[in-house]
Amino acid sequence: MQDNETSFLDSTTTQTTKRHTKPALPQTDAQQMWGGRFSEATDSFVAAFTASVGFDQRFAKQDILGSIAHATMLNRCGILNDADVSLIIEGLQQVQAEIDAGEFNWSIILEDVHMNVESRLTDIIGSVGKKLHTGRSRNDQVATDIRLWLRDEVDNIIALLVKLQSGLLDLAEQHTDTIMPGFTHLQTAQPVSFGHHVMAWFEMVYRDTERLIDARRRINQLPLGSAALAGTTFPIDRSITAELLGFEGICENSLDAVSDRDFAIEFTAAASILMMHLSRMSEEIILWMSAQFDFVKIPDRFCTGSSIMPQKKNPDVPELVRGKAARVFGQLLTLLTLMKSQPLAYNKDNQEDKEPLFDCVDTLTGSLLAFADMLPNMVPNKANMRAATMKGYATATDLADYLVRRGVAFRDAHAIVGKAVALAIDKQLDLSELKLEDLQPFSDAIGADVFDYLTLEGSLNARDHLGGTAPNQVRQAIARGRARLSKFK
């Protein structure tokens, strides 16, 4: 999202893939880099049980970026000399190249991505590699990695949201005059423009985008320099690291910095709201694609058939997105429960924060990829939508409003219209199909101009105010939507 992040990040390493390499099982404790304190080797089961490298290797790019920035800062502060930092950066770039090429040997005995990278760095450049960890801990290192990774993922998600919203605006623009029934309680209520309905989806997703942009500010704070929990005795300058890595600010308290996972919980909460919106959209699409509605069609690539019923075209993608919302909700609960009883500062529990977050990001990203392609290519069945609107006496409120404008109290108008609807039901006609002589016995206020308000077009056009469904208002809302969306690009 921010231009000042690109130069340093892009010049140091290339994007790693999300493929996980299965780490090797432990053979010896000789490489265990923290083992000096212990009198016996870690049991192989315990080593495998406590290791996180099977999933946190996904942070390899961010771990290397953070290490390069940390080494650069140590050099500028006079803690590492030029030769050492140059050797460290070259070694880290070689490690990144090996990871990109799929040639890196991940080891469970080294526990996590940090130790695996540092161990390989030391293999490449010798004992100088051991100087890299000066002034930092794995506690502030992992907190930095996860923030860097999540920041990148949020930027990707925001780009997908912008694409989805652009598609919704295009779809709405094509159908500002397309009439469909608006529902309350899933019962026909009033006529609305299909474009107006699509713009309701746009507003939902727009708020989701704002939530993620706001959450990104709190994600984008630097923990590195907090060390294990209390800071470091070395004369570091955290502002250098923050600038190199494109962080907007620096975590102010070392205890909080290493143990905080609010930012991940906040992201997952925003993702849950977004998935709830996608699930609501999915439910409508699923209903609309049923034979009972037959309002819309979506491209075949988003559907499947039945193994036994050849006529079926099942809306599998909307159904899956509706179901996947439950996964994201579950990951939010997982993270909240994980953090609820932890004392300050870092605890091993926090190793369990990554897999729920990974799954949340992957599920949300996949759902948005599908929707950004599917929704703009959705085709409404205009004739069926119009016919359905005619069946539900959707202009009854318009008749009541007409009577009120003629001086009838609303409660009296409500009763009059109820009688008119009963007559229309008895005659199996829409209100607009009744004759003037059918309507006038209910009220002297009814004149020949009543039919200007009982047509579907008349009903739509009458709601010509900000937020209303009149085609003129929908077109203005689309124009405003494009202007609002441009600030995210």
C-alpha positions, 0 to 999 in steps of 0.5 A, spaced: 500 500 500 505 504 501 510 506 496 516 507 501 516 500 502 518 497 495 525 499 494 528 496 500 524 490 500 524 488 492 532 489 492 533 484 497 529 478 495 524 475 491 517 473 493 517 466 495 512 461 494 507 458 499 509 451 498 511 448 504 517 443 504 516 437 509 522 438 514 527 432 515 525 428 522 531 429 527 537 425 527 541 428 532 541 434 537 548 436 535 545 442 531 540 444 537 542 452 537 540 453 544 542 446 548 547 449 552 543 449 558 540 442 558 543 436 560 539 431 556 537 431 549 530 433 547 526 426 545 525 426 538 517 426 539 518 432 543 522 435 538 517 434 533 511 436 537 514 442 539 517 444 532 513 449 528 518 449 522 512 445 518 508 451 517 512 457 519 517 456 513 512 460 510 515 466 513 522 465 510 521 471 506 519 476 511 524 472 516 530 474 511 528 481 510 527 482 517 534 479 518 537 483 513 534 490 516 536 488 523 544 487 520 543 493 516 541 497 523 547 493 527 552 496 522 549 503 522 549 503 530 557 501 530 555 494 532 557 490 526 562 492 521 562 493 514 565 486 512 561 482 517 554 485 515 556 485 507 557 477 508 551 476 512 547 480 507 550 476 501 549 469 505 542 471 507 540 472 499 543 465 498 539 462 503 533 465 500 535 463 493 535 456 495 528 456 498 526 459 492 529 454 488 526 448 493 533 446 495 533 448 502 533 442 507 528 444 513 530 441 519 525 439 525 531 439 530 532 446 528 525 447 530 523 453 526 524 458 520 528 462 524 533 457 526 533 454 520 535 460 516 540 462 521 543 455 521 544 455 514 547 462 514 552 460 518 554 454 514 555 458 508 559 464 511 562 461 518 562 464 525 560 471 522 553 468 521 552 467 529 553 475 530 546 476 526 542 474 532 546 480 536 540 484 540 534 480 538 530 474 540 526 469 537 520 472 540 521 479 537 523 476 531 517 472 530 512 478 532 516 482 526 515 476 521 508 475 522 506 482 521 510 483 515 507 477 512 500 479 514 501 486 512 503 483 505 497 479 505 492 484 507 495 488 501 493 482 496 486 482 499 485 489 499 487 489 491 482 483 490 476 487 494 478 493 489 477 488 483 470 485 486 468 492 488 469 495 481 466 489 478 460 490 482 459 497 480 460 495 472 454 490 474 450 495 477 451 500 471 448 495 466 442 494 470 440 500 473 433 500 470 432 492 471 426 491 476 426 485 481 422 484 487 425 487 494 424 482 500 423 483 507 422 476 511 424 473 504 417 476 502 416 480 496 416 487 499 417 493 494 420 493 487 427 495 487 432 496 481 437 490 480 443 495 480 440 498 487 441 491 490 448 490 487 450 497 490 448 494 497 453 489 496 458 494 494 457 498 500 458 492 504 464 490 501 466 497 501 466 497 509 470 491 509 475 494 505 475 500 510 476 495 516 482 492 513 485 498 511 484 501 518 487 494 521 493 495 517 495 501 520 496 497 527 499 491 523 504 495 521 508 497 527 515 494 528 516 489 534 524 488 533 528 491 538 524 488 544 528 482 544 526 477 549 521 481 553 525 487 556 529 490 550 537 489 549 543 492 552 546 494 545 545 501 543 540 499 537 536 504 533 529 501 532 527 507 527 532 505 522 529 498 522 522 501 521 524 505 516 528 499 512 522 495 513 516 500 511 513 500 518 509 506 520 511 506 527 514 502 533 511 498 538 512 502 544 513 497 550 517 491 549 513 486 553 507 488 549 511 487 543 513 480 543 506 478 546 501 482 542 497 478 537 491 483 537 493 485 530 492 478 528 485 477 532 483 484 529 484 482 522 481 475 523 475 479 526 475 483 519 475 477 515 470 474 519 465 480 517 467 480 510 466 472 509 459 474 513 458 478 507 460 474 502 456 468 505 449 473 505 451 474 497 452 467 496 445 465 499 442 470 495 445 467 489 443 460 491 436 462 492 436 466 485 439 460 481 434 455 484 428 453 479 423 456 484 426 463 483 430 463 476 433 470 477 440 469 475 445 465 471 452 464 473 458 462 468 458 454 468 465 454 471 463 456 478 458 450 478 458 443 477 453 437 475 450 431 479 453 424 478 446 422 477 441 427 475 443 430 468 439 436 469 442 439 475 447 445 475 449 446 482 452 453 485 458 450 488 462 456 489 457 460 492 455 454 497 462 453 498 464 460 500 457 460 504 460 454 508 467 457 508 465 463 512 464 458 518 472 456 518 474 463 518 469 464 524 472 458 527 479 461 526 477 468 530 474 464 536 481 460 536 485 466 536 481 469 541 481 463 546 489 462 545 490 469 547 485 469 553 489 467 559 496 468 557 500 472 562 505 477 559 510 476 556 511 471 550 509 464 551 509 457 547 502 458 546 503 463 541 506 458 536 499 456 535 497 463 532 500 461 525 496 456 522 489 459 524 491 465 521 494 462 515 487 458 514 484 465 515 488 468 509 488 462 505 480 461 505 478 469 504 483 470 499 480 464 495 473 466 496 475 473 493 478 470 487 472 466 486 467 472 487 471 477 483 470 473 477 464 470 478 459 476 480 461 481 474 459 475 470 452 474 473 446 475 468 439 476 471 433 474 468 429 480 467 423 477 465 422 472 471 424 478 476 419 482 473 414 477 473 416 475 480 415 483 482 408 483 479 406 477 483 407 480 490 403 486 490 409 490 491 406 497 489 401 496 495 406 501 499 405 506 493 398 506 493 398 508 501 403 513 500 398 516 494 392 516 499 397 520 504 399 525 499 391 526 498 390 527 505 388 521 508 391 519 514 397 513 513 393 508 518 387 509 514 390 509 508 394 502 510 387 499 511 384 502 505 390 498 501 389 492 505 382 491 502 384 493 495 389 488 495 384 483 498 380 484 492 386 484 487 387 477 490 380 475 489 380 477 482 387 474 481 390 481 478 396 485 480 394 492 483 396 495 477 391 491 473 385 493 477 380 498 474 379 505 476 372 503 478 374 497 482 379 502 486 374 508 487 369 505 492 375 504 497 376 512 497 374 518 494 381 520 494 383 515 488 383 519 482 385 516 475 392 518 476 393 513 481 396 508 475 402 513 475 404 510 482 402 503 481 406 501 475 413 498 477 417 503 473 413 509 477 414 505 484 422 505 482 422 513 479 418 515 485 424 514 490 428 519 487 432 521 493 439 519 496 439 512 498 433 511 494 432 505 488 430 510 483 434 509 477 437 516 477 439 515 484 442 508 483 446 512 477 449 517 482 451 512 487 455 508 482 458 515 480 460 516 487 462 509 488 467 509 483 470 516 486 470 513 493 473 506 490 479 510 487 482 512 493 484 505 495 487 504 488 
